[in-house]
């Protein structure tokens, strides 16, 4: 995927984010979803296709990424 211009993107973070700074922000850009670290807004962003993002969200809801002891 070619680099996207993220200038002017409408970034948002979860309303459940606490004030501790450990958050990510998400923006829908063209036909992609971008994710960045809220502590480094000028830093890099991960970019996903809608299908990749849907798979990630589904895996999160299903507990696929839960840590086990």
Secondary structure, DSSP 4 states (H G I P E B T S, - for coil): -PPP--TT---B--TT--TTS--EEEEEETTEEEEEETT-TTS-EEEEEHHHHHHHHHHHHTTTT----
